[in-house]
Amino acid sequence: MDTTDRKDSVAKIKEAHRLLKRYEYTPQKIQRGYTNKTLYINISDNTIKSKDVPEEIKDKFTGGKGLGLWYLWNSVTKDTKWDDPENEIIISPGPVGGITQYPGAGKSLVVSLSPTTGSVMDSNVGGHFGPLMKFSGWDALEIQGKAKEDIIIYIDGNKGIVEIYEVPIGPVNSHILAEEVTEFFAESEEEKRNISVISAGEAAEHTLFGVLNFSFYDRRKKVQRLKQAGRGGIGTVFRNKKIKAIAVKYNGVKGDSNNPADIDTIRKLGLKLHKEIKEHDKDQCRMREIGTAHLVEIMDDYDLLPVHNFKYGSHEEAYKIDSKVLAKKVVQGSPDGCWHGCSMSCAKAVQDYELKTGPYKGHKVVVDGPEYETVAGVGSNCGIFDPDYIIECNFYCDTYGIDTISFGTTMAFLMECYENNILNKEITGGIELNFGNKDAAMEVLHQMAKGTGFGKIAGLGVRRIKNLLIEKYGADPKFLNDIGMEVKGLEYSQYVSKESLAQQGGYALANKGPQHDEAWLIFMDMVNNQIPTFEDKAEALHYFPIFRTWFGLNGLCKLPWNDIEPPDNHLTDEPAKVPEHVENYVQLFNSVTGKNIDKEEMILQSERVYNFQRVFNLKMGFGTREHDIPPYRSMGPVTEEEYLSRQERYDKQLKELVGVNPEKMSTAEKIEALREYKYKQYDKLVDAVYKRRGWNKNGIPTVELMKKLGMDFPEVIKLIEEHSSE
């Protein structure tokens, strides 16, 4: 859409919009990272009010994801469904979020009940919304209820105004909507950089894995770019509530807007990391050049790049979509941080990409990414090695509001089903869903956006599609459960975990489902052999999910922790933890909040919230051992074709690990023998992890643990006691 068309569209929206409610407030001065206020909005009756954040809740939940879990816990019952009005969407940046001196401090954490899992979901996202919301006077935004017609919520942090508008006309898809909402509220061209918009496109209305897009204004490209809170379908909740957009405006971001206790130390820590990134990133992860897409060739080299629904870990055509190719597509030479001051600059974009399909065919657009997860998910996992298709699919997933991880994993599953005659053209409406068919993948994506054709089935996600194929078409449950790459209802992110028992646990034991942001242990386990015993693996599966949780409590990105390392990090006692950076974070937290925690207290902060989230799963009917079991495809070969592709490796495992001679066995017998061994190994791992975490044999945190952590709320203890006696 050109500038004239956009102005005309905005003018029509201004003419048609209707103010439903205005709330005036005095923005709270931030005190050491906290405003101590939450903005609560119920869009069923347009209630808007300010809620205090008690010291006890800050002490127990810290902020960010922690606050979100606490508010959601108190808003839903065990019977609440994702599309019930009492379900909430909570957004919080955490106390450290918003500082401009240290890279990666612009994250927001979003919490809601998930359409895909039925339980609590958290998702982290970059962009400017969280910090601008905090500077507008709010530690968290809590939204409940359902609107009757499409609405826009607007927060003006300078004027101290919150407004709800009914907006019956205008676009929904994010690449247009973010621009028009920005135009709607900006009083000058310069103000656009101080506005951030949350939106979810039309596919979020028709699928279960819709995303939220958080915008940040790119002054050089003069466009609102988008970052995604992608996992678990929170964008679907957003559109189900008939929220079209949420916008925040705050003019006047400064280096001390967080009013930290010790800004000099924050500056010193930031300068040290900026220097490290400048000097060493080019030789380490190349975030400033290509971002997370640098992983494509690394994963392919180590047989970890998902190909054909995680059957294989590498492919001879992977070079066509590796970082060398993608680096030529993205814009180089401009700052690409998604929050002020982030010299990591990993938020890459393709500019003036001319679309070849769909409703915007022929339009030239800016495409954020592609990230590694997108390249691997919609690309190699579907057997498609075309960089232009990946960019096009990336764009449409974003603007339609679709999680590229869930889309890629679901499409790969559907393609394998098609190639095994579980699906056919009669079911797909004539679409030939063979691996490698990029036109078919794009057609399904466009159908998802409209909620038509086979797109309605694809938009259900892997778990519900499995059930549909079993119940309606008589498919083999064992085979579908083996190849359906989901746990707890969440689709797998894009790493092949067959040769890493620790990563199998990292995926299947994760609180929200198989997402790598909780525990990524493949290199420690498979490549470097740093955690050889069950106890070693259990310790890693205790520490790293807990440590990574801490970023989500504070509004921090994980990438500056270990995607850039001090050059002497390998000489430390625990290089996987990057101890110097851990100490940086301890000092950073203390310098913002004025507290005096050490790295043990840092872990304790996370352990409280991590175990609370496990009990929250229990409240919603999950959170026990039976929900921590991975599909066998994540552990070993399901099909004979798969086994034979790595026969030397698997035969060796049968000899050395299982203790059988494969020479006289059929391939089917080999697969079953290996399967039995791998499940026994996994069970031993689970026992060790539960023991290390202080959980019982069924995966439930003990009463003693929750008391020790100070999380012994009456309802928490009652839940644990009820389930532990079963």
Buried (B, 14 or more C-beta within 10 A) or exposed (E): BEEEEBEEBBEEBEEEBEEBBEBEBEBBEBBBBBBBBBBBBBBEEBBBEBBEBEEEBBEBBBBBBBBBBBBBBEBBEEEBEBEEBBBBBBBBBBBBBBBBBBBBBBBBBBBBBBBBBBBBBBBBBBBBBBBBBBBBBBBBBBBBBBBEEBBBBBBBBEEBBBBBBBBEEBBBBBBBBBBBBBBBBBEEEEBBBBBBBBBBBBBBBBBBBBBBBBBBBBEEBEBBBBBBBBBBBBBBBBBBBBBBBBBBBBBEBEBEBBBBBBBEBBBBBBEBBBEBBEEBBEEBBBBBBBBBBBBBBBBBEBBBBBBBBBBBBBBEBBEBBBBEBBBEBBBEEEBBBBBBBBBBBBBBBBBEBEBEBBBBEEBEBBBBBBBBBBBBBBBBBBBBBBBEBBBBBBBBBBBBBBBBBBBBBBBBBBBBBBBBEBBEEEBBBEBEBEBBBBEBBBBBBBBBBBBEBBBBBBBBBBBBBBBBBBEEEEBEBEBBBBBBBBBBBBBBBBBBBBBBBBBBBBBBBBBBBBBBBBBBBBBBBBEEEBBEEBEBBBBBBBBBBBBBBBBBBBBBBBBBBBBBBBEEBEEBEEBBBBBBBBBBBBBBBBBBBEBEBEBEBBBBBBBBBBBBBBBBBBBBEBBBBEBBBBBBBBBBBBBBEBBEBBBEEBBEBBEEEBEBEBEEBEBEEBBEBBBEBBBEBBEBBBBBBBBBBBBBEBBBBBBEBBEBBEBBBEEBBEBBEEBEEE
